[in-house]
Amino acid sequence: MARRHPVKTTRIDLVEVDEAARPVLDNLVQLYQYDFSEYSRGDPQHGNVREDGRFHNIDVDRYFAQSVRHAYLVRVDGEIGGFALVSPGTSFRDADETVWWIDEFFVMRKYRRLGVGEHVATSIFDRFPGTWQVAQMDVNRGAQVFWRDVIGRYTNDRFEERWFNDDQWLGPVQYFQSSGPAA
């Protein structure tokens, strides 16, 4: 396991995206999809740039049209450092189960391996008590290691992992409970 470097910043904030910040989120989505495109070879939905020169897999307008959703900008010492999209949804393991879902999660490369991602993830888990489902693509080994480590520390290794290979998902999915912020 790669050794993590401690956070060398003074402040990590999650700022809810309002109408004024939607263009910022849309721009960050392009960086995220570019980063992510290395895992999407042969997957035109995720890996191809369209004729207008933009990725189109994540539709910010459609995301904001959902009745329940939470979009956050990550700020590191006041600077934009990424984003996270969170919403409730149906569990892959049980169609009758509603879970919290990390729709998308992006930390800029310059802030990776500094504890920023873990701080953001655990802050989000604390904000939304209940059952969580966190999924990674089968080809994204780095994300798998990150989420297993973060969720393992967050839950004291009390989580379930399932591997899916069906019409819903291809890859590992972790399930766990959040009771909100620790006292």
Residue, then its C-alpha position, 0 to 999 in steps of 0.5 A: m500500500a502506498r504511504r499517504h502523506p499528511v495533509k499539508t493544508t490548513r483548510i479543506d472545505l466542502v461548498e454546496v454548488d449554487e446556481a452561480a457555481r454551476p459553470v465552475l462544476d461544469n468545467l471541473v467535470q471536463l477535467y475529471q472526465y479527461d482524467f477518467s478517460e484512461y479507464s474508458r478505452g473502448d467505451p464511447q459513452h465515457g471516453n470519447v470527446r464529441e465534435d464540440g471538443r467536450f466530454h458529455n458523459i456527465d450532464v450537470d443540467r440533468y444532475f441538477a434537475q434531480s429532486v434530491r441531490h447534493a453537489y459540492l466544490v472542494r476547496v483546499d486553502g481556498e483554492i478549487g480542488g475538486f468536486a463531489l456529487v451525492s444522491p440517494g438511489t436504488s441499491f445494486r444488491d437489493a432493488d427495494e433498498t435505498v442507499w446514498w451514492i457517490d455519483e462522482f468524486f474528483v480531487m485534482r491531481k495536485y491534492r491527491r495522496l495528501g489526505v484531501g480525498e479521505h477528508v472529503a469522503t468522510s465529511i460527506f459520509d458524516r453529512f448523510p447518515g444511512t446506508w452507503q453504496v460506493a462503486q468503482m469500475d473494474v478497471n480503475r484499480g487506484a479507485q478501488v484501493f482508495w475507497r477500500d482504505v477510506i471506507g475501512r478506516y471510516t467503518n473500522d473495517r465493518f463494510e461489505e464488498r460485492w463484485f457485480n458483473d451485470d447490466q447495472w455495474l461491472g466492478p466492486v461495490q462497498y456497502f456500509q452504514s454511516s451514523g453521522p458525525a462522531a460525537 
